[in-house]
Amino acid sequence: MPAIRFLTALWLLCVAGLVHAQPLVLLTENLPPFSMAAGGGNFAKDADVQGISSDTLRALCSKAQLECQMILRFPWDRQYKQALDNKGYGVFSTARTAERESLFKWVGPIAVSDWVLLAKADSSITLNSLEQAGAYKIGGYRNDAISQFLIDRGVTVQTSLQDKENLNKLEKGLIDLWATDEAGGRYQAKLSPLGALKLVHRFYSADLYLALNKETPDDVVQKLQKALDDMRAQGELGKIKDGYL
């Protein structure tokens, strides 16, 4: 009997070790300069996932002494739903909206996103309010918080499966304005034939977070948040951001 108890205890310890060894899977999308694949594609893992938010979370996991696996995939909807439905998953960079608040556990903010309407550099469009934007053709990213923000306020948005498609639409005159994050929009424009874009209207500023599945243990969330707060206090977040902008 003692031998049976010993083997049972040993088995339980092994199982516990396996459970503990499961990494936290952090999902993201190709959203330069916050997250992007080293090779420029729509899939990357771990060290090949780069960007402001990605580097921040990689350092965060290390400081919190948590094993994290980072995966960049396409499209955003898929990552969002996977983190929503699966224990041990998280998704970033996520705007912490009122509609999403109760759906996840949150760590952040890890970055700040300024929501803007951008036009071609030679555009004559000027706006004094968001309501005036309704007179123009606006392109946005499908199921993104920025596009949804406008749609909820009665502004028509032509959404694309990939946000970078809006650059092509802007260049070809298919849209007049691009609803996007300012840093991301300008970063992508520099790599495109357009080169630079005109800021027409800034309409919102949103903190970006890591959204964790609701079943994530509170102690894991607390470890990550404390590590992030320490990084911010030590100026490490600013250094990561400055490396990309």
VOBA-1610 file (N, C-alpha, C; in pm, whole numbers, padded with zeros to 5 digits, always signed):
BEGIN
Met+00081-00122+00000Met+00000+00000+00000Met+00084+00127+00000Pro+00191+00134+00087Pro+00277+00253+00085Pro+00336+00278-00053Ala+00373+00169-00124Ala+00432+00184-00257Ala+00330+00243-00354Ile+00203+00198-00339Ile+00096+00249-00426Ile+00075+00398-00401Arg+00075+00435-00271Arg+00057+00576-00237Arg+00172+00660-00294Phe+00293+00606-00285Phe+00411+00677-00335Phe+00401+00700-00486Leu+00362+00592-00558Leu+00352+00604-00703Leu+00240+00701-00743Thr+00130+00697-00667Thr+00019+00789-00694Thr+00063+00934-00674Ala+00133+00958-00563Ala+00182+01094-00535Ala+00280+01139-00643Leu+00365+01046-00687Leu+00463+01079-00791Leu+00392+01115-00922Trp+00287+01039-00953Trp+00209+01065-01075Trp+00143+01201-01069Leu+00087+01235-00952Leu+00021+01364-00936Leu+00120+01479-00951Leu+00241+01460-00899Leu+00343+01563-00913Leu+00383+01583-01059Cys+00391+01474-01132Cys+00425+01482-01274Cys+00317+01555-01353Val+00190+01521-01322Val+00078+01587-01388Val+00080+01736-01358Ala+00104+01770-01230Ala+00109+01911-01191Ala+00221+01983-01265Gly+00333+01913-01282Gly+00446+01973-01353Gly+00411+01999-01499Leu+00337+01907-01561Leu+00298+01924-01699Leu+00203+02040-01716Val+00107+02050-01622Val+00011+02160-01626Val+00084+02293-01611His+00176+02298-01517His+00251+02421-01491His+00335+02461-01611Ala+00379+02358-01687Ala+00470+02385-01799Ala+00398+02443-01920Gln+00264+02439-01921Gln+00191+02492-02035Gln+00213+02641-02048Pro+00264+02688-02162Pro+00290+02832-02178Pro+00161+02910-02198Leu+00167+03036-02165Leu+00058+03129-02195Leu+00072+03166-02342Val-00031+03142-02420Val-00025+03168-02564Val-00081+03307-02592Leu+00005+03394-02643Leu-00033+03533-02670Leu-00044+03553-02821Leu-00162+03585-02867Leu-00191+03598-03009Leu-00194+03745-03051Thr-00151+03769-03172Thr-00156+03906-03224Thr-00173+03902-03375Glu-00178+04020-03435Glu-00194+04034-03579Glu-00080+04118-03634Asn-00076+04131-03764Asn+00023+04216-03829Asn-00027+04360-03822Leu+00020+04435-03723Leu-00025+04572-03700Leu+00095+04662-03669Pro+00179+04689-03770Pro+00297+04772-03747Pro+00258+04911-03696Pro+00336+04972-03606Pro+00461+04921-03548Pro+00440+04846-03416Phe+00313+04813-03383Phe+00285+04747-03256Phe+00319+04598-03260Ser+00288+04533-03371Ser+00324+04392-03388Ser+00338+04363-03537Met+00441+04285-03571Met+00464+04253-03711Met+00558+04133-03721Ala+00549+04065-03834Ala+00635+03950-03858Ala+00770+03996-03910Ala+00876+03935-03859Ala+01012+03972-03901Ala+01028+03960-04052Gly+00963+03861-04111Gly+00975+03841-04255Gly+00874+03917-04336Gly+00789+03994-04268Gly+00691+04076-04338Gly+00564+04004-04379Gly+00547+03877-04340Gly+00428+03802-04379Gly+00316+03813-04276Asn+00220+03721-04286Asn+00106+03721-04195Asn+00112+03605-04096Phe+00232+03546-04079Phe+00249+03443-03978Phe+00390+03450-03922Ala+00400+03442-03790Ala+00530+03440-03724Ala+00511+03386-03582Lys+00620+03334-03525Lys+00615+03282-03388Lys+00733+03334-03308Asp+00706+03355-03180Asp+00808+03386-03080Asp+00901+03499-03124Ala+01032+03475-03139Ala+01128+03582-03166Ala+01103+03652-03300Asp+01032+03586-03391Asp+01003+03647-03520Asp+00884+03742-03515Val+00820+03751-03399Val+00712+03849-03379Val+00776+03973-03315Gln+00773+04084-03388Gln+00840+04205-03343Gln+00741+04320-03327Gly+00790+04436-03281Gly+00705+04552-03267Gly+00699+04603-03123Ile+00641+04720-03104Ile+00636+04783-02972Ile+00565+04694-02870Ser+00443+04651-02902Ser+00366+04570-02807Ser+00429+04432-02789Ser+00476+04374-02898Ser+00535+04240-02891Ser+00660+04239-02804Asp+00749+04335-02823Asp+00871+04343-02743Asp+00838+04371-02597Thr+00736+04453-02576Thr+00693+04485-02439Thr+00646+04359-02367Leu+00562+04280-02432Leu+00508+04160-02369Leu+00614+04052-02353Arg+00709+04046-02444Arg+00817+03949-02430Arg+00900+03979-02305Ala+00930+04107-02285Ala+01004+04148-02166Ala+00919+04130-02040Leu+00791+04152-02056Leu+00696+04139-01944Leu+00691+03996-01893Cys+00678+03901-01984Cys+00674+03760-01945Cys+00803+03718-01875Ser+00916+03767-01926Ser+01044+03735-01867Ser+01053+03788-01723Lys+01011+03911-01702Lys+01016+03971-01569Lys+00921+03901-01472Ala+00807+03858-01524Ala+00708+03790-01440Ala+00740+03642-01422Gln+00848+03596-01489Gln+00891+03456-01483Gln+00780+03361-01528Leu+00717+03399-01639Leu+00612+03317-01698Leu+00655+03276-01838Glu+00626+03152-01874Glu+00657+03104-02009Glu+00545+03148-02103Cys+00580+03223-02204Cys+00480+03273-02299Cys+00520+03236-02441Gln+00424+03192-02518Gln+00445+03168-02660Gln+00372+03276-02738Met+00440+03339-02833Met+00381+03447-02909Met+00355+03400-03052Ile+00234+03423-03101Ile+00197+03382-03236Ile+00128+03497-03307Leu+00177+03530-03426Leu+00114+03630-03511Leu+00047+03558-03626Arg-00083+03587-03643Arg-00159+03521-03750Arg-00257+03620-03810Phe-00325+03576-03912Phe-00424+03655-03983Phe-00550+03569-03999Pro-00671+03624-03985Pro-00704+03763-03955Pro-00726+03788-03805Trp-00751+03913-03769Trp-00771+03954-03630Trp-00888+03881-03565Asp-00999+03865-03639Asp-01119+03800-03582Asp-01085+03664-03521Arg-00999+03592-03590Arg-00964+03455-03547Arg-00891+03458-03413Gln-00794+03549-03401Gln-00719+03559-03276Gln-00810+03600-03160Tyr-00893+03698-03187Tyr-00983+03751-03085Tyr-01075+03641-03032Lys-01135+03566-03122Lys-01228+03459-03082Lys-01155+03347-03008Gln-01033+03315-03052Gln-00957+03208-02987Gln-00923+03246-02843Ala-00884+03371-02820Ala-00853+03416-02685Ala-00980+03423-02599Leu-01089+03457-02663Leu-01218+03466-02593Leu-01266+03329-02546Asp-01240+03227-02627Asp-01298+03094-02603Asp-01205+02994-02535Asn-01074+03022-02529Asn-00979+02920-02484Asn-00896+02963-02364Lys-00899+02880-02261Lys-00818+02903-02142Lys-00670+02898-02179Gly-00592+02988-02119Gly-00449+02990-02145Gly-00410+03076-02264Tyr-00508+03149-02321Tyr-00481+03234-02436Tyr-00505+03381-02404Gly-00435+03467-02477Gly-00455+03610-02468Gly-00436+03672-02605Val-00485+03795-02623Val-00474+03861-02752Val-00433+04006-02731Phe-00347+04056-02818Phe-00301+04195-02810Phe-00273+04245-02952Ser-00267+04376-02977Ser-00292+04487-02885Ser-00441+04519-02892Thr-00510+04512-02780Thr-00655+04517-02777Thr-00702+04645-02709Ala-00793+04715-02776Ala-00853+04834-02715Ala-00952+04787-02608Arg-00943+04846-02490Arg-01027+04806-02377Arg-01156+04888-02380Thr-01250+04845-02463Thr-01376+04917-02477Thr-01478+04868-02374Ala-01584+04947-02356Ala-01689+04911-02261Ala-01754+04778-02299Glu-01767+04754-02429Glu-01829+04629-02476Glu-01744+04507-02445Arg-01613+04525-02439Arg-01522+04412-02417Arg-01485+04393-02270Glu-01511+04492-02187Glu-01461+04497-02050Glu-01483+04367-01973Ser-01603+04314-01976Ser-01636+04196-01896Ser-01600+04064-01964Leu-01548+04070-02087Leu-01519+03949-02163Leu-01381+03891-02134Phe-01290+03975-02082Phe-01152+03933-02061Phe-01102+03979-01924Lys-00982+03932-01890Lys-00904+03991-01782Lys-00794+04071-01850Trp-00760+04187-01792Trp-00678+04284-01864Trp-00545+04312-01797Val-00442+04330-01881Val-00310+04373-01835Val-00269+04491-01923Gly-00235+04603-01859Gly-00197+04717-01940Gly-00211+04849-01866Pro-00205+04958-01941Pro-00188+04960-02087Pro-00045+04930-02129Ile-00034+04863-02245Ile+00099+04830-02297Ile+00143+04930-02404Ala+00046+05006-02458Ala+00076+05108-02559Ala-00046+05199-02570Val-00031+05307-02646Val-00142+05401-02668Val-00165+05414-02818Ser-00293+05412-02856Ser-00330+05423-02997Ser-00413+05549-03018Asp-00363+05638-03105Asp-00439+05758-03142Asp-00517+05728-03269Trp-00650+05738-03261Trp-00736+05705-03374Trp-00757+05828-03460Val-00727+05814-03588Val-00726+05931-03678Val-00786+05899-03814Leu-00812+06006-03887Leu-00849+05996-04027Leu-00733+06053-04106Leu-00674+05971-04193Leu-00559+06012-04274Leu-00600+06021-04420Ala-00536+06114-04491Ala-00561+06131-04634Ala-00426+06139-04706Lys-00430+06136-04839Lys-00306+06153-04915Lys-00247+06290-04883Ala-00116+06299-04893Ala-00045+06420-04852Ala-00095+06546-04923Asp-00140+06533-05048Asp-00185+06651-05124Asp-00335+06674-05114Ser-00402+06604-05024Ser-00547+06617-05011Ser-00585+06756-04957Ser-00698+06807-05005Ser-00747+06937-04960Ser-00854+06923-04851Ile-00880+06799-04808Ile-00985+06776-04709Ile-00946+06834-04574Thr-01039+06907-04512Thr-01024+06955-04375Thr-01153+06924-04301Leu-01140+06886-04175Leu-01256+06854-04092Leu-01248+06926-03958Asn-01361+06978-03915Asn-01369+07039-03783Asn-01438+06947-03682Ser-01503+06844-03734Ser-01574+06750-03647Ser-01585+06616-03717Leu-01614+06514-03639Leu-01628+06379-03694Leu-01751+06370-03783Glu-01853+06447-03751Glu-01977+06444-03828Glu-01951+06484-03974Gln-01857+06574-03996Gln-01827+06619-04132Gln-01762+06509-04216Ala-01709+06407-04150Ala-01642+06299-04222Ala-01740+06217-04305Gly-01868+06223-04270Gly-01969+06146-04342Gly-01982+06183-04488Ala-01928+06298-04526Ala-01936+06342-04665Ala-01830+06275-04753Tyr-01743+06197-04691Tyr-01632+06136-04765Tyr-01635+05984-04755Lys-01565+05920-04850Lys-01552+05775-04848Lys-01440+05736-04752Ile-01474+05657-04651Ile-01379+05622-04546Ile-01349+05473-04550Gly-01222+05438-04544Gly-01181+05298-04539Gly-01135+05262-04399Gly-01163+05139-04358Gly-01123+05093-04226Gly-01095+04944-04225Tyr-01056+04895-04108Tyr-01019+04754-04089Tyr-01139+04679-04032Arg-01174+04568-04094Arg-01294+04493-04056Arg-01287+04442-03911Asn-01395+04463-03836Asn-01410+04420-03697Asn-01308+04484-03602Asp-01247+04590-03646Asp-01153+04663-03561Asp-01228+04765-03477Ala-01174+04796-03358Ala-01240+04890-03267Ala-01251+05029-03329Ile-01153+05068-03411Ile-01156+05201-03473Ile-01273+05212-03570Ser-01286+05113-03656Ser-01397+05113-03752Ser-01531+05108-03679Gln-01537+05023-03575Gln-01662+05008-03502Gln-01701+05137-03430Phe-01602+05209-03381Phe-01626+05338-03315Phe-01700+05433-03409Leu-01655+05438-03534Leu-01718+05525-03632Leu-01857+05476-03672Ile-01866+05346-03695Ile-01994+05288-03736Ile-02100+05310-03628Asp-02061+05294-03502Asp-02155+05315-03391Asp-02205+05459-03384Arg-02132+05550-03446Arg-02170+05692-03445Arg-02231+05735-03579Gly-02271+05636-03656Gly-02341+05664-03780Gly-02255+05700-03899Val-02122+05679-03888Val-02032+05709-03999Val-02013+05582-04082Thr-02036+05591-04210Thr-02020+05476-04299Thr-01872+05446-04323Val-01834+05319-04305Val-01695+05278-04324Val-01690+05159-04418Gln-01610+05168-04523Gln-01585+05055-04612Gln-01472+04973-04551Thr-01503+04857-04498Thr-01400+04780-04427Thr-01329+04680-04518Ser-01201+04659-04487Ser-01117+04565-04562Ser-01067+04455-04469Leu-01040+04339-04526Leu-00994+04225-04447Leu-00856+04249-04388Gln-00773+04326-04458Gln-00641+04366-04409Gln-00634+04518-04409Asp-00580+04574-04301Asp-00578+04720-04290Asp-00491+04783-04398Lys-00384+04714-04439Lys-00294+04773-04539Lys-00361+04786-04676Glu-00475+04716-04697Glu-00548+04732-04822Glu-00598+04875-04838Asn-00619+04943-04724Asn-00669+05080-04731Asn-00566+05176-04790Leu-00438+05143-04776Leu-00334+05224-04840Leu-00348+05219-04992Asn-00373+05099-05043Asn-00391+05084-05188Asn-00517+05157-05235Lys-00622+05147-05156Lys-00747+05216-05190Lys-00728+05367-05190Leu-00650+05416-05092Leu-00624+05560-05081Leu-00544+05607-05203Glu-00444+05529-05240Glu-00359+05564-05354Glu-00439+05568-05484Lys-00534+05474-05500Lys-00613+05464-05622Lys-00736+05555-05622Gly-00759+05625-05510Gly-00874+05715-05503Gly-01005+05645-05474Leu-00999+05519-05430Leu-01121+05444-05399Leu-01180+05489-05266Ile-01098+05545-05178Ile-01144+05606-05054Ile-01075+05743-05041Asp-01137+05830-04963Asp-01081+05963-04940Asp-01003+05969-04809Leu-01047+05890-04712Leu-00989+05893-04579Leu-00968+05752-04527Trp-00865+05736-04448Trp-00834+05606-04387Trp-00848+05621-04236Ala-00938+05544-04177Ala-00957+05543-04031Ala-00862+05440-03973Thr-00763+05485-03897Thr-00661+05393-03849Thr-00589+05450-03727Asp-00497+05374-03674Asp-00409+05424-03569Asp-00302+05513-03633Glu-00274+05627-03570Glu-00181+05722-03632Glu-00041+05664-03650Ala+00014+05607-03545Ala+00150+05552-03556Ala+00156+05441-03660Gly+00056+05352-03657Gly+00054+05241-03751Gly+00035+05287-03894Gly-00056+05384-03913Gly-00082+05435-04047Gly+00040+05503-04107Arg+00105+05586-04028Arg+00222+05657-04078Arg+00338+05559-04105Tyr+00352+05460-04018Tyr+00459+05361-04035Tyr+00440+05284-04165Gln+00317+05241-04192Gln+00290+05165-04314Gln+00303+05254-04438Ala+00262+05380-04427Ala+00269+05471-04540Ala+00414+05494-04585Lys+00506+05499-04488Lys+00647+05520-04520Lys+00702+05407-04607Leu+00644+05288-04591Leu+00692+05173-04667Leu+00617+05155-04800Ser+00522+05245-04827Ser+00439+05235-04947Ser+00474+05344-05047Pro+00420+05339-05169Pro+00445+05444-05268Pro+00395+05581-05223Leu+00299+05585-05131Leu+00247+05714-05084Leu+00350+05790-05001Gly+00432+05718-04929Gly+00539+05782-04852Gly+00494+05850-04726Ala+00408+05949-04738Ala+00359+06023-04621Ala+00210+06050-04638Leu+00143+06071-04527Leu+00000+06097-04528Leu-00031+06225-04450Lys-00146+06281-04478Lys-00191+06402-04410Lys-00286+06365-04297Leu-00261+06419-04178Leu-00352+06401-04066Leu-00469+06498-04084Val-00588+06442-04103Val-00707+06525-04126Val-00784+06548-03996His-00794+06441-03916His-00873+06456-03792His-00833+06347-03691Arg-00805+06389-03569Arg-00781+06294-03460Arg-00907+06290-03376Phe-00968+06171-03361Phe-01097+06167-03295Phe-01103+06084-03167Tyr-00996+06013-03133Tyr-00999+05935-03009Tyr-00859+05886-02975Ser-00835+05865-02847Ser-00709+05807-02802Ser-00742+05688-02712Ala-00689+05573-02744Ala-00724+05451-02671Ala-00600+05382-02617Asp-00608+05339-02492Asp-00501+05257-02435Asp-00515+05116-02490Leu-00402+05055-02521Leu-00400+04918-02573Leu-00356+04821-02465Tyr-00420+04707-02458Tyr-00399+04611-02351Tyr-00372+04471-02404Leu-00326+04386-02314Leu-00327+04242-02335Leu-00458+04193-02275Ala-00542+04133-02358Ala-00670+04078-02313Ala-00654+03928-02292Leu-00672+03883-02168Leu-00653+03742-02134Leu-00787+03673-02115Asn-00792+03547-02152Asn-00914+03467-02133Asn-00961+03476-01988Lys-01091+03477-01968Lys-01149+03498-01835Lys-01106+03393-01733Glu-01063+03276-01781Glu-01023+03169-01688Glu-00875+03179-01649Thr-00807+03280-01696Thr-00666+03300-01656Thr-00661+03324-01505Pro-00577+03249-01431Pro-00568+03268-01285Pro-00533+03412-01248Asp-00595+03462-01143Asp-00572+03600-01100Asp-00426+03625-01066Asp-00358+03524-01011Asp-00218+03547-00974Asp-00130+03569-01097Val-00166+03506-01210Val-00092+03527-01334Val-00114+03670-01384Val-00238+03715-01380Val-00271+03851-01422Val-00197+03952-01336Gln-00195+03928-01205Gln-00130+04019-01111Gln+00021+04024-01133Lys+00082+03909-01160Lys+00227+03906-01187Lys+00261+03988-01310Leu+00181+03971-01413Leu+00206+04045-01537Leu+00186+04195-01517Gln+00080+04232-01446Gln+00053+04374-01424Gln+00163+04439-01341Lys+00210+04369-01239Lys+00316+04424-01154Lys+00445+04442-01235Ala+00476+04342-01318Ala+00597+04351-01400Ala+00586+04469-01497Leu+00467+04491-01552Leu+00446+04603-01644Leu+00461+04736-01572Asp+00402+04747-01455Asp+00412+04870-01376Asp+00558+04901-01342Asp+00635+04798-01310Asp+00777+04816-01280Asp+00854+04863-01404Met+00822+04804-01520Met+00887+04844-01644Met+00858+04989-01678Arg+00733+05029-01657Arg+00695+05169-01685Arg+00769+05265-01593Ala+00777+05230-01464Ala+00844+05315-01366Ala+00993+05328-01397Gln+01052+05225-01456Gln+01195+05225-01486Gln+01227+05281-01625Gly+01124+05326-01696Gly+01146+05386-01827Gly+01168+05288-01940Glu+01143+05160-01916Glu+01170+05059-02018Glu+01070+05063-02133Leu+00946+05102-02104Leu+00844+05107-02211Leu+00879+05215-02313Gly+00926+05329-02264Gly+00965+05437-02353Gly+01081+05399-02444Lys+01176+05324-02390Lys+01291+05281-02469Lys+01248+05186-02581Ile+01155+05096-02550Ile+01106+05003-02653Ile+01036+05081-02764Lys+00950+05176-02725Lys+00875+05256-02823Lys+00972+05337-02911Asp+01072+05398-02849Asp+01167+05481-02924Asp+01246+05401-03027Gly+01257+05271-03005Gly+01329+05186-03099Gly+01256+05167-03231Tyr+01127+05200-03234Tyr+01047+05180-03356Tyr+00998+05309-03419Leu+00990+05417-03340Leu+00933+05541-03393Leu+01038+05650-03407
//
